[in-house]
Amino acid sequence: MPGLALGLLAALWAGTAMAASGTYQLDPVHTRVMFAVEHAGFSQAIGTVSGSTGTLEFDPDDWRSARLEVSVPLDKLDLGDERWNEATLARNLLDAARHPAATFVSTCIEPIDAQRASVYGTLTLRGVSREVKLDVTLNAIKRHPLPPFRRTAGFSASTVISRADFGITAWKSVIGDRVELRMEVEAVRGRAGANGSAPDDDSQGDAPNIDDAGTADDDSLPPLPDPAPEPTP
């Protein structure tokens, strides 16, 4: 009996790992880049960039095999003021007209533990490419609780870069050189495998997969209606 129990646990673990691994697409709505840079010594100016897209190949049991490609649309940059936005995107700073996106492609991943890793890759910004290291934490990898109940991986990442390294040298007396970057990422697993392989989802045939809490995990289910607003006291 102990041997049978261990065998069942091993099979369950293997099935869970297989279900979590696969190809994920970044969710541009729930993926955001935050940056902070010194403003004339008075404060850290904080901005965000939304709308990032990309692909993540990820197996939580084998971080070293992961691969990440991300494109960050600079026209989605927001510093909270239109004039600041325009100045930041201008030719003497980000030059977004000629270089509309920043990209990151991973080249090497060094796991720290089951939840953390150092992700090395090439960051291309304003037409200049440099290697950077991201400190990455896996927050969760599980079915999303809302329709269409897709398996989702969530990460937090951070790094620090020098803007001068990317040829962004204007306004040295006002804008600091050190730029802190923080990324909050959600990636959704694709529905079908490559080259006609089996669907890359949690469903079995036409029957929805129901977890222990009774949550259906199948895109074929109709979406739930938006919750009714709570009454005003």
C-alpha positions in Angstrom: 0.0 0.0 0.0 2.7 2.6 0.8 4.3 1.8 -2.6 0.9 2.3 -4.4 0.3 5.6 -2.5 3.8 6.9 -3.5 3.1 5.9 -7.1 -0.2 7.7 -7.2 1.5 10.8 -5.7 4.3 10.7 -8.2 1.8 10.4 -11.1 -0.3 13.3 -9.7 2.9 15.5 -9.4 3.9 14.6 -12.9 0.5 15.4 -14.3 0.4 18.8 -12.5 3.9 19.7 -13.9 2.8 18.7 -17.4 -0.3 20.8 -17.1 1.6 23.9 -15.9 4.3 23.7 -18.6 3.8 25.0 -22.2 3.7 28.1 -24.3 2.2 31.3 -22.8 1.2 34.6 -24.4 1.7 37.8 -22.4 -1.6 39.4 -21.4 -1.2 43.0 -22.5 -4.0 44.2 -20.1 -2.4 42.7 -17.0 1.3 43.2 -17.9 2.8 46.5 -17.1 6.3 48.0 -16.8 7.0 50.6 -14.2 10.1 52.9 -14.3 11.5 55.4 -11.8 14.2 58.0 -12.5 15.6 60.9 -10.5 14.0 64.3 -11.2 16.5 67.0 -10.6 17.3 65.5 -7.2 13.8 66.3 -5.8 12.0 63.0 -6.3 11.8 59.8 -8.4 9.6 60.4 -11.4 7.4 57.4 -11.8 5.9 56.2 -15.1 4.3 53.1 -16.5 4.1 51.4 -19.9 1.1 49.2 -20.6 0.3 46.9 -23.6 3.4 44.7 -23.7 3.1 41.5 -25.8 5.3 38.5 -26.2 5.8 34.8 -25.7 7.0 32.7 -22.8 8.1 29.1 -23.0 8.0 27.9 -19.4 8.2 24.7 -17.3 8.1 25.4 -13.6 10.1 22.3 -13.0 12.9 23.4 -15.4 13.5 27.1 -15.3 16.7 26.7 -17.4 14.6 25.6 -20.4 12.4 28.8 -20.3 12.6 31.4 -23.1 11.0 34.8 -23.1 10.5 37.4 -25.8 8.8 40.7 -25.0 7.9 43.8 -26.9 7.1 47.0 -25.0 5.2 49.7 -27.0 6.7 53.0 -26.0 3.7 55.0 -27.2 1.8 53.6 -24.2 4.2 55.4 -21.8 2.5 57.4 -19.2 4.1 59.8 -16.7 0.8 61.4 -15.7 1.2 64.5 -17.9 0.9 64.8 -21.6 3.8 67.3 -21.9 6.0 65.0 -20.0 5.0 62.1 -22.2 5.7 64.0 -25.4 9.1 65.2 -24.0 10.1 61.7 -23.0 9.2 60.2 -26.4 11.0 63.0 -28.3 14.1 62.3 -30.4 16.6 63.5 -27.9 15.3 61.0 -25.3 13.5 57.8 -26.3 13.2 58.7 -30.0 10.0 56.7 -30.1 9.1 57.7 -33.7 12.1 55.8 -35.0 12.3 53.2 -32.3 8.6 52.6 -31.2 9.2 49.5 -29.1 11.7 48.2 -26.5 12.4 44.5 -26.7 13.8 41.9 -24.4 14.9 38.4 -25.4 16.2 36.0 -22.8 19.5 34.3 -23.3 20.2 32.5 -20.0 18.3 31.6 -16.9 19.8 30.7 -13.5 17.3 29.3 -11.0 17.7 30.3 -7.4 14.8 28.2 -6.0 11.4 27.0 -7.0 10.0 30.5 -7.1 12.9 32.7 -8.1 15.5 33.0 -10.9 18.0 35.4 -12.5 17.0 35.9 -16.1 19.7 37.3 -18.4 18.8 38.7 -21.8 19.2 41.3 -24.4 17.4 44.6 -23.9 17.1 46.7 -27.0 16.1 50.3 -26.4 16.4 53.3 -28.8 18.2 51.0 -31.3 20.9 50.0 -28.8 21.2 46.4 -27.3 22.7 45.6 -23.9 22.6 42.6 -21.7 20.6 43.0 -18.5 19.7 40.7 -15.6 16.2 40.5 -14.3 15.4 39.4 -10.8 12.3 37.3 -11.3 9.8 35.8 -8.9 7.1 33.4 -9.9 3.9 34.5 -8.0 1.5 31.8 -9.2 0.8 29.4 -12.0 -2.8 28.1 -12.0 -6.2 28.3 -13.6 -7.5 31.8 -13.7 -10.6 32.2 -11.5 -12.6 34.1 -14.2 -13.8 33.0 -17.6 -12.4 31.6 -19.8 -10.5 29.9 -16.9 -7.3 29.7 -18.7 -4.1 28.5 -17.1 -2.1 31.7 -16.2 1.4 32.3 -15.0 2.1 35.5 -13.0 5.6 37.0 -12.4 7.2 40.0 -10.8 10.6 41.2 -12.1 13.0 44.1 -11.5 16.3 45.5 -12.7 18.3 48.7 -12.8 19.7 50.1 -16.0 21.8 53.2 -17.0 20.0 55.3 -19.6 23.4 56.4 -20.9 24.2 52.8 -21.9 21.4 53.1 -24.4 22.5 56.5 -25.8 19.8 58.5 -23.8 22.0 61.3 -22.5 19.9 64.5 -22.9 19.0 66.6 -19.8 21.7 65.3 -17.5 21.1 68.2 -15.0 17.4 67.2 -14.7 17.1 63.5 -15.4 19.1 61.0 -13.5 21.1 58.2 -15.2 19.9 55.3 -13.0 16.6 53.9 -14.1 14.7 51.4 -11.9 12.5 49.0 -13.8 9.8 46.9 -12.3 7.6 44.5 -14.3 4.3 42.8 -13.3 3.5 40.1 -15.8 0.6 37.8 -16.5 0.9 35.2 -19.3 -1.9 32.9 -20.5 -1.2 29.5 -21.9 -2.0 28.9 -25.6 -4.9 26.7 -26.6 -3.2 24.5 -29.2 0.2 23.0 -29.5 2.6 23.6 -32.4 2.5 21.5 -35.6 -0.9 20.0 -34.9 -0.1 18.7 -31.5 -2.6 18.1 -28.8 -4.4 21.2 -27.4 -2.3 22.9 -24.8 -5.1 23.3 -22.2 -6.5 21.6 -19.1 -9.6 20.1 -20.7 -10.1 16.4 -21.6 -12.1 16.0 -24.8 -15.4 17.8 -24.7 -15.8 17.6 -20.9 -14.8 20.6 -18.9 -12.1 20.0 -16.2 -13.5 20.8 -12.8 -11.0 21.5 -9.9 -11.6 20.7 -6.3 -13.4 23.9 -5.7 -15.9 23.1 -8.6 -14.5 25.6 -11.0 -14.8 24.8 -14.7 -11.7 25.1 -16.8 -12.8 25.1 -20.4 -13.2 27.8 -23.0 -16.4 26.1 -24.3 -18.3 27.2 -21.2 -20.4 30.4 -21.6 -18.9 33.4 -19.9 -20.4 34.4 -16.6 -22.3 37.7 -16.4 -20.7 40.6 -14.7 -21.6 40.7 -11.0 -24.4 43.0 -10.0 -23.3 46.1 -8.2 -23.8 46.1 -4.5 -26.6 48.3 -3.1 -25.6 51.6 -1.8 -26.1 51.9 1.9 
